[in-house]
Amino acid sequence: MPIDYDRAREIVDRFRGLDPYQAYYVKDEVHVEWIGPLVPDACDVLRRAFAHSKEVLDVGCGDGRTLLENAELFGHGVGIDESADHMIANAIRARDVKGIRNVDFRAAKAVELPFAVDTFDMVFSERGPLGHSDHTLKEALRVLQPGGLIFVETGGDYNTLGIEKRRFESHGVRIQTLLARSYTQVFKDFYEFLKLRCSALVYMGEELPRPGDRERLDSMLSEATDQNGRIVSEHAMIWVAGTKEAEPSHPTDAAEPGG
């Protein structure tokens, strides 16, 4: 398909004024069809878990959508995010508009959660800061009660699934759910794909196409077009969920002689 470079430039220019958090959530505006395995979405798994939870923590809550859409299912929810000016402010505004009283939001870092030990019976993170990090996982488990549920959805595929499993188990998590999911995203047109790419580039701190950089736009189109002429991209995620053990076990530790 030929590219309307003026239209593409307008999309790219829109992202130049956005910070990483604003850009990241523009992806939710993108028109895309998901083609993948017939398994539940993360929101379905979370809803079932919410129904059994009294105190819930969302680490990297963004605009608070998951907590707000499911507030009737749990006792009390707290969402934390580093972006006070945008994400937390937007989440509080949305909560107040909906009149929801059992959800609170506050700015905080995942590596230094402002909560006491064993505060929550459920902690979760959807594509947030708990993935691939021992520091944030350890902190999340500190505020999670023994027997409480932790759920993490993060980037990865079958090659990283075993690594994450071992990492969670080494921190005292008894695995209940372990799943790798691969999708193909099919976009309405190149401009929807360009929005998604610009969203990711800004979020990761990488350079956007320069004004008039037709060669890079042409390259993006070429890389995204499959043999059937569709604009597509591959998307891989993993889920790891389990319960916090009262006393972490270390199965890889060597036994003492004569023990």
Secondary structure, DSSP 4 states (H G I P E B T S, - for coil): ----HHHHHHHHHHHHT--HHHHHHHGGG--EEEE--S---HHHHHHHHHTT-SEEEEET-TT-HHHHHTGGGSSEEEEEES-IIIIIHHHHHHHHHHT--SEEEEE-BTTB-SS-TT-EEEEEEESSTTTT-HHHHHHHHHSEEEEEEEEEEEE--HHHHHHHHHHHHHTTEEEEEEEEEEEEEEESSHHHHHHHHHHHHHHTTPPPPPTT-HHHHHHHHHHHB-TTS-EEEEEEEEEEEEEE-SS---TTSPPPTT-
